[in-house]
Amino acid sequence: MPLTGEKLSKPFEKLFSAEEANHLIPRLEILMRQLQMQATSLRTRVEELAVDDPAILRSDFSEIVTRYPELRSFTTNMADAASQIESFGCILKDIDLGLIDFPYDAGDDIVFLCWQSGEPAIFAWHSIDSGFSERQPLPGAPKTYLN
């Protein structure tokens, strides 16, 4: 089912209120930090391996993990953290930027409440068809947290 931003009966498992999304932020902050740390460690280890095996920089990631099984712990930990994030019903958008979206019923449309790691609360939203760069402030939200 395409997600076009038009009001659909229930395109997502869960629709959040801003309060529900804000309630998850402390847990999401921890999970996002774990995910980012694992991603950084994985990149560092691949760079270290590339010193003796530069060909891995031109390989598909699955090939790299097959050749270097010790990398599986990083990928497993990342998958676990991502799964925990998504188990709440929110959508992990970008690990490096720490972006998570929350499906939200805005009345005439289903949109995403948008949160970036480090923000103390949900301050913005964007359409399903757009992204972080097109965030709009929620009513009463400080604009200092917008792009």
C-alpha positions as CSV (number, residue, x, y, z in Angstrom):
1,M,0.0,0.0,0.0
2,P,1.6,3.3,-1.0
3,L,1.9,5.9,1.6
4,T,1.0,9.1,-0.1
5,G,0.0,11.3,2.8
6,E,-3.7,10.9,2.1
7,K,-5.8,9.8,4.9
8,L,-5.7,6.0,5.0
9,S,-7.7,3.8,7.3
10,K,-4.7,2.5,9.2
11,P,-1.4,2.3,7.2
12,F,0.7,1.9,10.3
13,E,0.5,-0.4,13.3
14,K,0.2,2.5,15.7
15,L,-0.7,6.1,15.5
16,F,0.9,8.2,18.2
17,S,-0.1,11.3,20.1
18,A,2.6,13.8,20.8
19,E,2.4,12.8,24.5
20,E,2.9,9.1,23.7
21,A,5.9,9.9,21.5
22,N,7.4,12.1,24.2
23,H,6.9,9.4,26.7
24,L,9.2,7.1,24.7
25,I,12.0,9.6,24.2
26,P,14.1,8.6,27.3
27,R,14.1,5.0,26.1
28,L,14.7,5.9,22.5
29,E,17.6,8.2,23.4
30,I,19.4,5.2,25.1
31,L,18.7,2.9,22.2
32,M,19.8,5.4,19.6
33,R,23.0,6.0,21.5
34,Q,23.6,2.3,21.6
35,L,22.9,2.0,17.9
36,Q,25.2,4.9,17.0
37,M,28.0,3.5,19.1
38,Q,27.8,0.1,17.5
39,A,27.7,1.8,14.0
40,T,30.8,3.8,14.9
41,S,32.6,0.7,16.2
42,L,31.7,-1.3,13.1
43,R,33.0,1.4,10.8
44,T,36.2,1.7,12.8
45,R,36.7,-2.0,12.7
46,V,36.1,-2.2,8.9
47,E,38.6,0.7,8.4
48,E,41.2,-1.3,10.5
49,L,40.6,-4.4,8.5
50,A,40.9,-2.4,5.3
51,V,44.5,-1.6,6.1
52,D,45.5,-5.2,5.4
53,D,42.6,-5.9,3.1
54,P,41.8,-2.8,1.0
55,A,39.5,-4.8,-1.3
56,I,36.8,-4.9,1.5
57,L,36.1,-1.2,0.9
58,R,34.8,-2.2,-2.6
59,S,32.8,-5.2,-1.3
60,D,29.2,-5.6,-0.4
61,F,28.6,-5.4,3.3
62,S,27.3,-9.0,3.5
63,E,30.6,-10.2,1.9
64,I,32.6,-8.3,4.4
65,V,30.7,-9.9,7.3
66,T,31.1,-13.3,5.7
67,R,34.8,-12.8,5.4
68,Y,35.1,-11.3,8.9
69,P,32.6,-13.1,11.2
70,E,33.7,-11.0,14.2
71,L,31.8,-8.2,12.7
72,R,28.5,-10.1,13.3
73,S,28.4,-9.0,16.9
74,F,28.2,-5.4,15.8
75,T,25.5,-6.1,13.2
76,T,23.5,-8.2,15.7
77,N,23.6,-5.5,18.3
78,M,22.6,-2.9,15.8
79,A,19.7,-5.1,14.6
80,D,18.6,-5.7,18.2
81,A,18.6,-1.9,19.0
82,A,16.8,-1.1,15.7
83,S,14.2,-3.8,16.4
84,Q,13.6,-2.5,19.9
85,I,13.0,1.0,18.5
86,E,10.6,-0.2,15.8
87,S,8.8,-2.5,18.3
88,F,7.3,0.6,19.8
89,G,5.6,1.4,16.5
90,C,7.9,4.2,15.5
91,I,10.1,4.3,12.4
92,L,13.9,4.5,12.5
93,K,14.9,6.9,9.7
94,D,18.6,7.6,10.1
95,I,21.1,6.2,12.5
96,D,23.8,8.8,12.1
97,L,21.4,11.8,12.4
98,G,19.5,10.0,15.1
99,L,16.1,10.4,13.4
100,I,12.9,8.6,14.4
101,D,9.4,9.3,13.0
102,F,6.1,8.6,14.7
103,P,2.9,8.1,12.6
104,Y,0.4,10.7,13.7
105,D,-3.2,11.4,12.8
106,A,-3.3,15.1,12.1
107,G,-7.0,15.1,11.3
108,D,-7.1,15.3,7.5
109,D,-3.8,13.5,7.0
110,I,-1.5,10.9,8.5
111,V,1.9,12.6,9.0
112,F,5.0,11.9,10.9
113,L,6.0,13.5,14.2
114,C,9.7,13.9,13.8
115,W,12.3,13.5,16.6
116,Q,16.1,13.8,16.5
117,S,18.3,12.4,19.2
118,G,19.2,15.1,21.6
119,E,15.9,16.9,21.4
120,P,14.1,16.8,24.7
121,A,10.6,16.4,23.1
122,I,8.7,16.2,19.9
123,F,8.8,19.7,18.3
124,A,8.1,19.0,14.7
125,W,6.2,17.1,12.0
126,H,6.5,16.5,8.3
127,S,4.4,14.8,5.7
128,I,4.9,11.1,4.9
129,D,6.2,12.1,1.5
130,S,8.8,14.5,2.8
131,G,11.5,14.3,5.4
132,F,13.6,15.9,8.1
133,S,14.6,18.9,5.9
134,E,10.9,19.9,5.5
135,R,10.0,19.7,9.2
136,Q,7.3,22.1,10.4
137,P,6.9,23.2,14.0
138,L,4.1,21.8,16.1
139,P,1.8,24.5,17.5
140,G,3.6,26.3,20.4
141,A,6.9,24.5,19.7
142,P,10.2,26.5,19.8
143,K,11.6,26.9,16.3
144,T,15.2,26.6,17.6
145,Y,14.9,22.8,17.0
146,L,14.0,23.1,13.3
147,N,16.6,22.7,10.6
